[in-house]
Amino acid sequence: MSVPYWVQDAVFYQIFPDRFANGDFRNDPATVQPWGAQPTITGFQGGDLRGVIQKFDYLLDLGVTALYLNPIFQATSNHRYNTSDYYRIDPKLGDIADFYALLEVAHSNDVRVVIDGVFNHCGRGFFAFNDLLENGENSPYKDWFHVHDFPVNGYDETKPENFKAWWNLRSLPKFNTDNPAVRNYIFDIARYWIEQGADGWRLDVPNEIDDDTFWAEFRHVVKMVNRDAYILGEIWEADPRWVGDNHFDGLMNYPVRDALLELLSEEKTVCDFADKVEGLLKRYPREHVYAMYVPVGSHDTERLMTVLDGNLDKVKMAFTFQFAYPGAPAIYSGDEIGLEGGKDPDCRRAFPWERGQWNTELRTWVQHLVSLRKRISALRRGDYKQIFLDKRRCCYAFARTLGDEVVLVALNASSSRRHLYLPVADLGWRDGHIVRDLLNHKEYLVSGDQLILTLQPWTGVWVG
């Protein structure tokens, strides 16, 4: 089976549902916090599926073509990674009619919707674990989990948990996926939501289910319903095991983010950066490289603006590289307007809808990058080739090429202005050839076999 044709052309936008927009105040919990309140582990701020629908014009204006929604199934937490009912939209987010309405709006605008699947563990409110708490050894579901002894200690924090749980958090009991009944239950969920119209699954901590056969069966079930459904694995390290016909189409390419932020934070050299990002392109088969989900931020990481100490040039440069790199670039909701936030839960702040709180220069920059990537095939489907690398001056250039279409990307990862002499004969650019900076609309003339550029500190250009 090949990967979905559409992923390499996609621009993703990640939404943490409780914090994007409140479109229906009737489903707010009684304890709802004011919108924009300091995020807490337990607090809800009222975001819901209707909010996503009502703000869809914002998403279309930005230019995104795919959404990744953090968990939307019934759960007791604001992050919803402790699922209580996998067949029910969380009532605080809406209901199945709202989900269908969101899909209708998305699909009518050629936007795909990928949902979060949490199948390694569930919440204590999940029916099988609840039965286990009530009935102990007599529960028909005792083999759905990994229980060491009875009675199951699901709540008493003064005693050690006596069952397997994710990161030993007793609120997240781990499924026994060796049990055929559990496997069939999960596969039915996987099938059901694709049948309802979801365009794929983002799989939470899938490496915790260390079972190749399980994932091969999961893939088969999903692809039998929709061969173009996207299966995305949350794997934080580079590991080719997890892509292919028995696993996933792509991975959350956190290693690219790590390399980029190490460069921009001046923790690693530009040579380290080039080795890492180019090496990652060689670690996987090409079709999976181009089906990677490439983030610069997520609900699990400090905000991009915060990591880079509020340096707008560095933040713009991060997006400049991200949107020129193979794979599907992903915007974590709020990063495009410069939203700040530290570690979880602070990185999950509510989206500020007052435009006066936006960094409009950054949003316009990201919007322009999105537009160019959608317009220029080489940025989505082209080959990647290093053109120039200068460790001392912290500069790097590469090209994306597709037939006669060429985009040269040059980066200055230093605090000094740099004059670069880039060899471009291999790109088919000859003496006298005129090229244009796609980001700033300047024109340059190729001299001999070189393109001469001047880059300001912490900037990048796309030339084509």
Secondary structure, DSSP 4 states (H G I P E B T S, - for coil): -PPPTTGGG--EEEE-GGGT----GGG--TTPPPTTPPP-SS------HHHHHHTHHHHHHHT--EEEEPP-EEESSSS--SEEEEEEE-TTT--HHHHHHHHHHHHHTT-EEEEEE--SB--TTSHHHHHHHHHGGG-TTGGGB-B-SSS--SS-TTS--SB-BGGG-TTSBBB-TTSHHHHHHHHHHHHHHHHTT--EEEESSGGGS--HHHHHHHHHHHHHH-TT-EEEE---S--GGGBSTTSBSEEB-HHHHHHHHHHHTTSS-HHHHHHHHHHHHHHS-HHHHTT-EEES--TTS--HHHHTTT-HHHHHHHHHHHTTSSSEEEEETTGGGT----STTGGGPPP---GGGS-HHHHHHHHHHHHHHHH-HHHHH-EEEEEEEETTTTEEEEEEEETTEEEEEEEE-SSS-EEEEEE-GGGT--TT-EEEBTTT--EEE-BTTEEEEEE-TTEEEEE-
